Each structure stands twice: as structure tokens, then as C-alpha cells.
Amino acid sequence: MKLIKLELSEEQQEYLNQQIQLLVERTSDTPQAQITYFVPDDRKSGGEYVTVTGRVRRVDDSNREIVFVDGPTVKIDDVWNIKILL
């Protein structure tokens, strides 16, 4: 079943901004994070939510992406949730 991309509330957006800032501050330690984000379907409307866990190499502000050490690059605008793991 294909899903539509959900809109974030102001509170959710504020929380994500705080989590992204923490990732930026900790990138020298390559923090481990679990990120849930929307992946649009290339062939039709909708898509799915995917969760990845891994070490974050950097947050690329110019391209608005979160880059994992071994894994995908996630567009910040598609992020639904971020959990920084200890």
C-alpha cells in the first residue's frame, strides 16, 4: 500500500531541527542515528516510509542532506523522525 508524505507539525519540525543540530555538533564522533524518512515512488504518486540506522558522516546544509558512513543519503526535507543513539 502506497502512502502519501505526511506534513510535520510545528512541534515536530522544531524537534527535528534540534536533532539535526545535535548531529551537526557531533559529526566528529560519527554519531549513530536512526532516521525514518519518506521515499517517493518514481512511477506513481505516493511512496513509503523507510527507517535506517547507521553512523552519520555529515550533515550537508547546502544540499539539505544527511550523509551516512555506510548507507544512504537522506534528504532533510523527507525526514519524519530522528533518534540519536548512544
Rosetta blueprint (number, residue, H / E / L):
1 M L
2 K L
3 L E
4 I L
5 K L
6 L L
7 E L
8 L L
9 S L
10 E H
11 E H
12 Q H
13 Q H
14 E H
15 Y H
16 L H
17 N H
18 Q H
19 Q H
20 I H
21 Q H
22 L H
23 L H
24 V H
25 E H
26 R H
27 T H
28 S H
29 D H
30 T L
31 P L
32 Q E
33 A E
34 Q E
35 I E
36 T E
37 Y E
38 F E
39 V E
40 P E
41 D L
42 D L
43 R L
44 K L
45 S L
46 G L
47 G E
48 E E
49 Y E
50 V E
51 T E
52 V E
53 T E
54 G E
55 R E
56 V E
57 R E
58 R E
59 V E
60 D E
61 D L
62 S L
63 N L
64 R L
65 E E
66 I E
67 V E
68 F E
69 V L
70 D L
71 G L
72 P L
73 T E
74 V E
75 K E
76 I H
77 D H
78 D H
79 V E
80 W E
81 N E
82 I E
83 K E
84 I E
85 L E
86 L L
